[in-house]
């Protein structure tokens, strides 16, 4: 789950981008993460800052590129998972690192 609370005038609002169930994460994502040695994606929870945002995005892009080497497009979950990875990358690419640095935005992936 990707969560992002944003500061509002009265109370912080938040939005969530569903990425994967825990079952699918450990069945499909995690074996690739381990085999490829992605340091950031291996952690249980990632709290983003301006410095690690680009590093995590890089690992997600690498994971997206690696996925076809491990699973064939005919796999029942392939399309679902690859679309979720693409959506997560798109959401993170839209983040302004200055908002993270200023505290206007907090990001959590876990």
C-alpha positions in Angstrom: 0.0 0.0 0.0 1.3 3.4 -0.9 0.0 6.1 1.5 0.4 9.9 1.2 -1.1 12.2 3.8 -1.4 15.8 2.6 -1.7 18.8 4.8 -5.1 20.5 4.8 -6.4 23.5 6.6 -8.3 21.6 9.3 -7.0 18.0 9.4 -4.6 16.1 7.3 -6.2 14.3 4.4 -4.7 11.1 3.0 -5.0 9.0 -0.1 -3.9 5.5 -0.7 -2.8 3.8 -3.9 -3.3 0.0 -3.6 -0.3 -1.7 -5.0 -0.4 -5.4 -4.0 -1.9 -7.7 -1.5 0.6 -9.2 0.9 0.1 -12.7 -0.6 0.8 -11.5 -4.2 3.8 -9.4 -3.0 5.5 -12.4 -1.3 4.5 -14.8 -4.1 5.5 -12.7 -7.1 7.4 -9.5 -6.2 9.6 -10.6 -3.3 11.4 -13.5 -5.1 12.5 -11.0 -7.8 13.5 -8.4 -5.3 15.6 -10.9 -3.4 17.2 -12.4 -6.6 18.0 -9.0 -8.1 19.2 -7.6 -4.7 17.1 -4.4 -4.5 18.0 -2.9 -1.2 15.1 -0.4 -0.9 12.3 -2.7 -2.0 13.5 -5.4 0.3 12.5 -3.4 3.4 9.1 -3.8 5.0 8.3 -0.1 5.0 9.8 2.9 3.2 9.4 6.4 4.5 10.4 8.6 1.6 12.6 11.6 1.7 14.0 13.6 -1.2 17.2 11.6 -1.3 15.7 8.1 -1.4 12.7 8.9 -3.7 14.9 8.6 -6.8 16.6 5.5 -5.5 13.4 3.7 -4.9 12.0 4.8 -8.3 15.1 3.4 -9.9 14.6 0.0 -8.2 10.9 0.0 -9.2 11.9 0.6 -12.8 14.5 -2.2 -12.6 11.8 -4.5 -11.0 9.4 -3.6 -13.9 12.1 -4.4 -16.4 13.0 -7.7 -14.6 9.5 -9.0 -14.2 9.3 -10.5 -17.8 12.5 -12.4 -17.2 10.8 -14.3 -14.3 7.2 -14.6 -15.4 5.6 -15.0 -18.8 2.8 -12.7 -19.9 0.4 -15.7 -19.8 0.8 -16.0 -16.1 -2.6 -15.3 -14.5 -1.3 -12.4 -12.3 1.2 -10.9 -14.8 -0.9 -8.2 -16.2 -2.3 -7.2 -12.8 1.1 -7.0 -11.2 2.8 -5.2 -14.0 0.0 -2.6 -14.2 0.3 -2.1 -10.4 4.1 -1.5 -10.7 3.5 1.0 -13.6 0.9 2.8 -11.6 3.1 3.1 -8.5 6.0 4.4 -10.7 3.7 7.0 -12.2 2.4 8.1 -8.8 5.9 8.5 -7.5 7.2 10.3 -10.6 4.5 12.9 -10.0 5.8 13.7 -6.5 7.6 17.0 -6.1 10.8 16.3 -4.1 10.5 19.9 -2.8 7.2 19.0 -1.1 9.0 16.1 0.7 11.9 18.3 1.8 9.5 21.0 3.1 7.3 18.6 5.0 4.2 19.5 2.9 4.1 15.9 1.9 4.9 12.6 3.6 5.1 9.3 1.6 5.1 5.8 2.9 5.3 2.5 1.1 4.5 -0.6 3.0 
